[in-house]
Amino acid sequence: MPLRLFLSIPLVLLSLSACNKSWNPEDDPAVYKNSYSTTSDGNYRVRRGDTLHAIAFNFGLDWRDIASWNSIPAPYTIYPDQELRLKAPNAGSYTRPARIPQPASTTNVEIKPAPASTSKSQPAEPATKKSQPAVTKPPPPPAKPVASSSPSATSDPVKWRWPSQGRILSNFKANDPARNGIEIGGKVGQTIVATAAGEVVYSGNGLLGYGELIIIKHSDRMLSAYAHNSKRLVIEGQAVSGGEKIAEMGRDERNRAMLHFEIRRNGTPQDPLRYLPAK
């Protein structure tokens, strides 16, 4: 083997090794986009661009639970490389809080004990008031029973509307991850609107299988999601009103012009047709 070729081989190997050491998944958008996975102990390591709501959405969890399990206070900021627990620290004793506590007020309020009584006994009524004979009132009529309602739009003060017009291509099916919502057919570029007023808590393309995705928070319990958009028109933290244009329709993996639409309650996918008005 020629001496020059023999000497060049180590240099090539050294160059390849240096490239491998400096490689980062974020340098390859395709790998970075599809690496939504957990650590060996079942936790999740936060990536750049993640939001608490998007992580909860991806794993089918309630964002309030993740915040509670990881002691994340409002405004629920997370950081790249932060490890998040995806299950209760002590599953047997965990109870989901009724509502997430808000940050404490900056104004200190001192609660003082009631002053001690200066006399041994106090009159039940002012001394100048004459006692009146007791008047017996008839008991009030029994309250009418309230009709029970299923967990639908009546469970939250949200006025729902259709996010886009078109034929339903696929219906919701419980416990089927491939059918967590409905698919509405249409044309590329067709208007997508917010199904109700709320706050945009995710606007990106980091969730595998959803393409360009928007998630809107309508209350602590209710979220809606709009997937496979060709263009996103809102950003995270933006307040939107019901019926406001938020995106334009795109195509799914099968090249169909459509919108994949979901409603989630406490992190669990719901049948959107139980919330949307009848056509």
C-alpha positions, 0 to 999 in steps of 0.5 A: 500500500502506498505510504501516502494512502496509508497515512490518509486513512487515520485522518479520515477516521479521525474526521468521521469521529469528530463529526459523530461527537458533535452531532446533535438530534436538533441538527436533523429536523426529521430526527428531532421531530420524531423523537418524542420518547421517554427515558429508560425510567419512564420520564420525559426529557423536555425538548426545545419548543415543547409546552406542558400542554403539548407533552400532556396531549402527546401522552394522553395525560391531563396537564394539571396532573403533570404540573402537580406531579412535578411541582410546576407552579403557574405560569407552568414554565418548563425548560429544555433537558428538564425531566418530567415525571409522567405518573404520580410519585405515589399512585396509591395516594394521589388525588387530582386537585380540583383546580390548579392553585394560582400564584400567591398575591404580592400583598401580604395579608395578616390574619389577626385573632379575634379580640378576647371578650371583655365580659363573661357573657354577652346578651343575645340581642341588644338590650333596647330590643324587646323580645318577640314571640317565636313565629313558626314558618311552614317548611319549604316545599321539597326541591325538584330533582335536577335531571342528570346530564352526560359530560358534554358541553354543559359540563363547562361554560364553553360555546362550541362551533364547527372548526371547518365545513366539510364532510366527515371522513372518519368518526371518533372511536373510544380507546383507539389512538388512531381515532381520537377525534374526527376528520373533516374533509375539504380543500387545501387552504380552507379556513379553520376557525377556533371552535370556542374562545380560549388561549393557544397553548401549542402551535408547532409541528413537534407531535408525530402524526399531527403535522402542523398542530394547534392546541387551544385551552378553553378551561382547565379541563377542556382542550381542542386540537387542530391537526394537518394544517397547511398554515398556522396563523396563531402563536402560543399564548395568544387569546382567540375568540370563537370563530376566529380564523386560526389556520388553513387546511392542509393534507394528511399522510395519505395526501387527503385534504382534511382537518383532524379535530379533537376535543379532550376533557381532563386529558381524555379524548372525547367524541367531538360530535357530543359537543358540536352543534348538530348540522 
